Amino acid sequence: MAAGNLPATEAPAGLPRSLAQLTRLQRETALARLASVREIERAVPRVGKEAAIRNLIRAARRVDHGQA
Protein backbone atom coordinates (compact mmCIF):
# COMPACT_ATOMS: atom_id res chain seq x y z
CA MET A 1 0.00 0.00 0.00
CA ALA A 2 1.40 3.44 -0.91
CA ALA A 3 2.24 5.80 1.97
CA GLY A 4 -0.46 8.25 0.87
CA ASN A 5 -3.09 5.52 1.15
CA LEU A 6 -2.32 4.23 4.64
CA PRO A 7 -5.12 4.20 7.18
CA ALA A 8 -4.78 6.87 9.87
CA THR A 9 -3.72 4.21 12.37
CA GLU A 10 -0.57 3.14 10.48
CA ALA A 11 2.58 5.27 10.44
CA PRO A 12 4.80 5.09 7.35
CA ALA A 13 8.34 3.79 7.94
CA GLY A 14 10.59 6.38 9.57
CA LEU A 15 7.78 8.27 11.32
CA PRO A 16 7.15 8.12 15.08
CA ARG A 17 4.58 5.54 16.09
CA SER A 18 3.53 7.54 19.15
CA LEU A 19 2.76 11.18 19.93
CA ALA A 20 5.02 10.77 22.96
CA GLN A 21 8.00 10.66 20.59
CA LEU A 22 7.24 14.14 19.25
CA THR A 23 8.13 17.55 20.61
CA ARG A 24 5.34 19.63 22.13
CA LEU A 25 5.06 21.75 18.98
CA GLN A 26 4.96 18.66 16.76
CA ARG A 27 2.22 17.13 18.94
CA GLU A 28 0.16 20.33 18.88
CA THR A 29 0.53 20.54 15.09
CA ALA A 30 -0.44 16.89 14.62
CA LEU A 31 -3.49 17.24 16.86
CA ALA A 32 -4.61 20.44 15.12
CA ARG A 33 -4.33 18.70 11.75
CA LEU A 34 -6.27 15.72 13.06
CA ALA A 35 -9.01 18.02 14.37
CA SER A 36 -9.28 19.64 10.92
CA VAL A 37 -9.53 16.27 9.18
CA ARG A 38 -12.15 15.03 11.66
CA GLU A 39 -14.23 18.19 11.21
CA ILE A 40 -14.15 17.74 7.43
CA GLU A 41 -15.10 14.05 7.79
CA ARG A 42 -18.02 15.03 10.03
CA ALA A 43 -19.34 17.63 7.59
CA VAL A 44 -18.86 15.69 4.31
CA PRO A 45 -22.11 13.66 4.53
CA ARG A 46 -24.12 16.87 4.97
CA VAL A 47 -22.48 19.27 2.51
CA GLY A 48 -19.90 17.37 0.44
CA LYS A 49 -16.12 17.41 0.57
CA GLU A 50 -15.43 20.72 -1.17
CA ALA A 51 -18.05 22.63 0.81
CA ALA A 52 -16.79 21.10 4.06
CA ILE A 53 -13.26 22.30 3.29
CA ARG A 54 -14.48 25.76 2.26
CA ASN A 55 -16.52 26.06 5.46
CA LEU A 56 -13.53 25.08 7.60
CA ILE A 57 -11.33 27.63 5.83
CA ARG A 58 -13.96 30.36 6.33
CA ALA A 59 -14.25 29.50 10.02
CA ALA A 60 -10.47 29.60 10.44
CA ARG A 61 -10.30 33.00 8.77
CA ARG A 62 -13.00 34.34 11.10
CA VAL A 63 -11.01 33.14 14.11
CA ASP A 64 -7.81 34.71 12.70
CA HIS A 65 -9.64 38.03 12.38
CA GLY A 66 -11.28 37.83 15.80
CA GLN A 67 -14.78 37.33 14.41
CA ALA A 68 -15.49 33.93 15.97
Secondary structure, DSSP 8 states (H G I E B T S, - for coil): --GGG--TT---TTS-SSGGGS-HHHHHHHHHHHHHHHHHHHHHHHH-HHHHHHHHHHHHHHHHTT--
